Amino acid sequence: MPNTWTPDALSPEESLDRLIEGNRRFREAGGGSWVRGWSEQLASVAQRPFAIVLGCSDSRTPVEILFDQGFGDLFVVRIAGNIVAPSVVGSIEFAASQFGSRLVVVMGHTRCGAISATVKAIEGGKPESKNLLAITDRITPHIQSMVRPESREGGVDAMLREAMRANVRNSVDHLRHGSRILEELVMAGRLCVVGAEYELETGTVHFLDDARGVVSSRPPSKPPARG
């Protein structure tokens, strides 16, 4: 198992609270309390991000701003549709195993273009390039059952939102169980992976699947004593 034991690292619960409070500041006061200007010290101080966030590349979802965090606070991976490609898993493995971060958040958002493009592809409108197809192909299996006439009875927006949530949950599951490194950290109580959605219409980040129940209250296992 990677050596991620960092006694003074924030617990998953504390990290989650910090994100929730930062999002509240962003919504109510426009943020700014954690944002810092550049300083030479930033180049020499080791990274100690308290959370890892996998988000969408959408220009309306700048992760640090939404959570009102500054330099060095978050390790952020952004890719269209917040999909879990091999390079994404590798990036999160690196952060979790090197920096002692104990919380991973997979954050989707309303009105996601990657979700809409995938729905169109399912309905027969193929993407214009194989690179775009590589994105929609990763999302398709997890939302295909939702793209049918009866699913639109509540409105297209509602269907797209449920599809976005399904995609987030799949990415969460992939990170929990599709990586030996991350799975070992989760099983040892050192890491927690949760899903979230950012609501463009209100600026609110909602944590999914009863995030409080997912976050383990167990103390992380200590590394073996050195001989």
C-alpha positions in Angstrom: 0.0 0.0 0.0 1.3 3.5 -0.7 2.7 5.4 2.2 0.0 8.1 2.7 0.2 8.3 6.5 0.0 12.0 7.4 -1.0 12.4 11.0 -2.0 16.1 10.6 -4.0 15.6 7.4 -7.7 16.6 7.6 -10.1 13.7 8.0 -12.6 13.0 5.2 -15.3 14.6 7.4 -13.2 17.7 8.0 -12.3 18.0 4.4 -16.0 17.7 3.4 -16.9 20.4 5.9 -14.3 22.7 4.5 -15.7 22.3 1.0 -19.2 22.8 2.1 -18.3 25.9 4.0 -16.3 27.2 1.0 -19.2 26.7 -1.3 -21.4 28.6 1.1 -19.0 31.6 1.1 -19.0 31.5 -2.7 -22.8 31.6 -2.9 -23.4 34.1 -0.1 -20.5 36.5 -0.3 -18.8 35.9 -3.6 -15.9 34.1 -2.0 -12.5 35.6 -1.8 -11.6 34.8 1.7 -9.3 32.0 0.8 -8.0 33.3 -2.5 -4.3 34.3 -2.4 -2.1 36.2 -4.8 1.2 34.7 -6.0 4.2 34.6 -3.8 7.7 33.1 -4.2 7.1 30.8 -1.3 4.5 28.9 -3.4 7.2 27.5 -5.5 9.2 26.0 -2.6 6.5 24.7 -0.3 5.5 21.1 -0.8 2.0 20.3 -2.0 -0.5 19.4 0.8 -3.9 19.5 -0.9 -6.6 18.6 1.6 -8.9 17.1 -1.1 -8.8 15.8 -4.7 -11.6 16.8 -7.1 -12.4 15.2 -10.4 -14.6 17.7 -12.3 -15.8 18.6 -15.7 -13.9 20.9 -18.1 -16.9 23.1 -18.5 -15.7 26.8 -18.2 -18.6 27.5 -15.8 -17.3 25.1 -13.2 -13.9 26.4 -11.9 -13.4 24.1 -8.9 -11.3 26.3 -6.7 -13.6 29.2 -7.1 -16.8 27.2 -6.4 -15.3 26.0 -3.2 -13.5 29.3 -2.4 -10.1 27.7 -2.0 -6.7 29.0 -2.9 -3.2 27.8 -4.1 -2.3 24.4 -2.8 -5.7 23.6 -1.3 -7.1 21.2 -3.9 -5.6 18.7 -6.4 -8.0 19.2 -9.4 -8.4 16.9 -12.4 -10.8 18.2 -15.0 -12.0 16.4 -18.1 -15.2 16.6 -20.2 -18.0 14.7 -18.5 -15.8 14.0 -15.4 -15.1 10.6 -17.0 -12.6 8.1 -15.5 -10.0 7.5 -18.2 -6.7 5.7 -17.3 -4.8 9.0 -17.1 -7.4 10.3 -14.8 -7.1 7.3 -12.5 -3.3 7.7 -12.6 -3.5 11.3 -11.6 -5.7 10.6 -8.6 -3.6 7.6 -7.6 -0.6 9.9 -7.6 -2.2 12.6 -5.5 -3.7 10.1 -3.0 -0.4 8.2 -2.6 1.9 11.2 -2.5 0.1 14.0 -0.6 -1.9 12.2 2.0 -5.2 13.7 0.8 -8.1 11.7 2.3 -11.1 12.9 0.3 -11.8 12.5 -3.4 -14.9 14.2 -4.9 -16.3 13.4 -8.3 -18.3 16.5 -9.3 -20.7 16.6 -12.2 -22.9 19.6 -13.0 -26.3 20.5 -14.5 -26.5 21.3 -18.2 -23.4 19.3 -18.9 -22.5 19.3 -22.6 -20.8 15.9 -22.5 -24.0 14.4 -21.2 -26.1 16.1 -23.8 -23.7 14.9 -26.5 -23.9 11.4 -25.2 -27.7 11.4 -25.3 -27.6 12.6 -28.9 -25.1 9.8 -29.8 -27.4 7.2 -28.2 -30.3 8.6 -30.3 -28.2 8.2 -33.5 -26.2 11.4 -33.8 -22.6 10.2 -33.9 -19.9 12.6 -32.6 -17.8 14.4 -35.3 -14.5 12.8 -34.3 -13.2 9.6 -32.7 -11.8 11.7 -29.9 -15.3 13.0 -29.0 -16.6 9.4 -29.4 -14.0 8.3 -26.8 -15.8 10.5 -24.3 -19.4 9.6 -25.1 -18.5 5.9 -25.3 -17.4 6.0 -21.7 -20.7 7.6 -20.6 -23.1 5.7 -22.8 -23.4 2.4 -20.8 -24.3 4.2 -17.7 -27.1 6.4 -19.0 -28.4 4.4 -22.0 -31.4 3.0 -20.1 -32.5 6.5 -19.3 -32.6 7.7 -22.9 -36.1 6.5 -23.9 -39.4 8.2 -24.5 -40.9 7.5 -21.1 -37.9 9.0 -19.4 -38.8 12.4 -20.8 -42.2 12.5 -19.2 -40.7 14.7 -16.4 -39.0 16.9 -19.0 -35.7 16.7 -20.9 -33.8 18.7 -18.2 -34.9 16.3 -15.5 -33.7 13.3 -17.6 -30.4 15.0 -18.3 -29.9 15.7 -14.7 -30.5 12.1 -13.7 -28.2 11.0 -16.4 -25.5 13.3 -15.1 -25.9 11.8 -11.6 -25.7 8.3 -12.9 -22.5 9.2 -14.7 -21.1 10.7 -11.5 -22.0 7.6 -9.5 -20.3 5.4 -12.1 -17.1 7.4 -11.9 -17.2 7.2 -8.1 -17.6 3.4 -8.3 -14.8 3.1 -10.8 -12.4 5.0 -8.5 -13.4 3.0 -5.5 -13.1 -0.4 -7.2 -11.2 0.0 -10.5 -7.8 0.9 -9.0 -5.9 -1.4 -6.6 -4.2 1.6 -5.0 -7.3 3.5 -4.4 -9.3 0.5 -3.3 -6.7 -0.4 -0.7 -6.7 3.1 0.7 -10.5 3.1 0.9 -10.6 -0.3 2.6 -8.0 0.9 5.1 -10.1 3.9 6.0 -7.4 6.3 4.7 -9.5 7.6 1.7 -13.1 8.3 0.9 -14.6 8.8 -2.5 -17.9 10.7 -2.8 -20.0 12.1 -5.6 -21.3 15.7 -6.0 -23.2 17.8 -8.4 -22.8 21.5 -9.1 -26.0 23.4 -9.8 -25.3 26.1 -12.4 -28.6 27.7 -11.7 -27.9 28.4 -8.0 -24.1 28.0 -7.4 -24.8 25.2 -5.0 -22.7 22.0 -4.7 -24.9 19.1 -3.6 -23.2 16.0 -2.3 -24.8 12.7 -3.5 -25.6 9.3 -2.0 -25.8 10.6 1.5 -22.1 11.6 1.6 -22.1 11.7 5.4 -22.9 8.1 5.4 -20.2 7.3 2.9 -17.4 9.1 4.8 -15.9 6.6 7.2 -15.4 7.7 10.8 -12.8 5.0 11.3 -9.3 6.3 12.1 -6.9 5.5 9.3 -4.7 2.5 9.8 -1.1 3.5 10.8 1.8 2.3 8.7 3.9 -0.5 10.1 6.7 0.5 12.5 10.1 0.6 10.9 12.6 -1.8 12.1 
